[in-house]
Amino acid sequence: MLIFCEQVQKNYKKNLKIFNFELSLPIVFAGGSVMSELQQFSQQDIEVLNEETLYSGFFKMKKVRFRHKLFAGGMSEVVTRELLYKGAASVVIAYDPVRDEVVLVEQVRIGAYDPNLSSSPWLMELIAGMIEEGESPEEVAMRESEEEAGVTIDNLEYALSVWDSPGGTVERLYLFAGRVDSSKAKGLHGLACEHEDIKVHVVSRETAYQWVNQGKIDNSSAVIGIQWLQLNYRRLQKNWC
């Protein structure tokens, strides 16, 4: 069933109190990670000359002029790029280790609309949501699980963090594995105030993995998350069951 913003906030705060989660992400939220020994450059090796805001709405678009160090030595010429600023988001691999099932959500994505394609713009995804100012990635992971699928996470594990299409988009994704009771995941969900219309699907872990291989799941965060689960599900079953 569809729920409203005020209701989900109350339920979310109640769940936080009940399960007494200690929210502490073991990575730098700004998008940093320990640099590989193979990488010779850092953030300091880019010189931003100026930024111009082209549009500010649900997202923000900027034109950025910059130079950067070259592998062969010296600095590049001035490069101009338009960047779509989306911020950061949490993604939840909602997994039931007892039933070996994954909770997926289906919703329309206007970016996948193309009347020349035969594929549907209703995508099969993992639970996800944008991180607002003052929120931690863990808090968003828990809240979105209730908003989008009606499930409560009783164990949350950080999985990994990735950039989403950094050639033209500024968005950092934080992926978590969350232990859920998949028998309680069903029906239609979403916030009316955010124009969400979400259908919940519960499938076996193996089915989700095969859907990735078959291209039925074709959005990047779901592909990454389900592949991570395939590599780690035995450890999760051992720790969570």
N, C-alpha and C positions, 0 to 999 in steps of 0.2 A: 504494500500500500504506500501511497505517497505521503510523506511527512513534511512538516513545516520547520523552518529554521529554529524557532524558539523551542520546539519540542525536542529536536535532536540535540541541541546544546544542553538541555537539562539532563537527558538520558546519558549523554557522553560524560558530563561531569560526575554523575552518579557512579558510572562504571569505573572512572578513574579512582574514586574514593574506595570502592569495594575491592578492587584488585591491587591498589596501592603500588602502581607501577613507578619504578624509578626511571625517569626519563633522562638518559644520558647517551647521546650519540657519540661513538668512538671515532669520529672523523671531524675534520674542519668543515663547518657548515658552508663557508664561503666558496666551496667547490674545490678546495685544494686537496692534494693527496701527496704522499711521499714520492718525489720524483724518481723515476727509474734511472739507474746508472747509465743507461744508454742515451738519455736525453741531456744535451749539453746546454739548452737554453731554459730560461725561467720567465716568470711574469715581468721581471725587470728588463728583459730584452726586447720589449715592445714599447715604442714611443707613440703615444696617442697625441695627435696634433690638435684635433678638435672634434667635438660631438655636436650634432644638430638634431633636435627632436622634430621628426617629420609628422608624427601622429601620436596622439595619446587617447586611448579609449579602453576597451577591455584589455588589450595589450598595448605596448608602446613600440613605435618604430623610430629608430635613430639612424642617421648617417654618420659614419665614423671614418675619419681620415687618420691613417697611422703609418708608421714605418717599423721594420723589424730587422733584427740581425739575420744575416745569411749564412748558410752552412759553409760557403766558400770564403767567408770573411766579408767585413764591411756591412753597410746598411742597405736595405731595399729602397726602391723609389717609393714615393707616397702612394699608398693603396687606399682606395675608397670602397667602403662596403655599407650596404643597408642591413641593419640588424633588427630582428624582431625580439623584443625583450618579453619573456614569459615568466621569468623568476625561477621558482623551484617547485617541485612536486614530490609527493610521497606515493609510492606504488606498493601494494600489498599482495604478496603471494599467499592467499588465504588457503591454508592446507589443513586437512583433517588426517592426522597420521594413523588413526585407528581404522578409518574406512578407506584410506589411501585415495582421497578425493580432493579436487580443487574447486574452489568457488570462482566462477567467472561471471562477468557482467556484460550485457549487450546494450548498446545505445547508439543513436545516430551521431555521426561525425560529419559535419558539413565539408571538412577538408577532404573527405573521401568521396564526395559527390562528383560524378562526371557522367553525364548522360550518354557518353560514348562507350562506357564500360559496362560489362555485364555483371560485375561484382557489386555487392550490396554496400551502401554507405553505413549500414548498421554493423558495427564492428564488435567482435568478441574480444573482451579485454580483461585485464586484472583490475581490481579495485584501485582507484587512484584519486588524488585530489591535490589542488594547489596549496602551497604553504603560504599563509598570510603573515603579515608582520606581527611579531610577538609569539608566533607558534613554533614549536619544535617539529621536526619531521615525524617523530614518534607519535606526538599528539594527533597530527593529521592522519596518520595511518590508522589509529584507533577510531577516530571520529568518522572517517570515510567508510570504514568497514560497516559501521552501523547505518550510516546514511544510504549507502549504495546497495548493501546486501542484507541488512538486518541481522548481522552476526556480531558477536562480541569476541574480541581477541583476548585469550587468557595467557598467552605467551608470545612475546614479540622478539624477533631476532633480526639484527641488521644483516643484510646480505651484501649489497654493493651499491656504488654510486657511479652514475655515468652522465656524460654530456649528451644532450639530445640535439643532433644535427648542428654542431657548433660552427659550421661554415656560414650560416646565416641566421641562427637562432641562439638566444641566450636563455638556456633552461637547463637546470641540473635536476636529475631524477635520483631519488633515494629509494632503493628497493628494500623491502622488509619481508621476512617470512613470518606469518602470523598463524598460531594454532587456533583453529576454530572447530566447532561442532557443525559439520556440513548438513546434518539432518535438519537444522534450523534455518538453513539458507533457502529461501524460495520466494516466489511472488514478484511483485512490481515495487520498485523503490525510487528514491530520488527526492530532492527538495523542490517543491513547487516554486519557491522564490528564486531558484536558479534555473528554472525551466528544464529540469532533469526528468527523463522518462527512461527508467532503467529496468531491464528484465534480468533476473538471476538465473544462472545455469550451474548445476553441479554435475561434474563429470569425473571419471577416474583420472588419476594422474597420467596413466599411460595413454588414455584417449586425448588428453590435452597435449601431450607430447607428440602424438601422431598428427593432431590437427596443425601443429607447428610445421611438421615435416611436409604435410600436404598443402600448406599455404592457406588453410582455412582460418588460422590465426595469423594475421599479417601486420599487426602494429608492433613497433619496436620494443616497447616496454614489456608487453606480454611475451614476446618471443624470448627476450633476455631472461625474464623472470622464470618462465617455464623451463628453459634450458638449465638455469641455476638450480631449480628444484630437482630436475632429473639427476644432477650431479650430487645433490646433497640430501635426497629424501631418506636414505637409509640412516644417516646420522640423525636427522630430525625424528624419525620413528624411534630410534634408540633413546634419544633424550626426552622426547615428549610423551611417550606411551608408558 
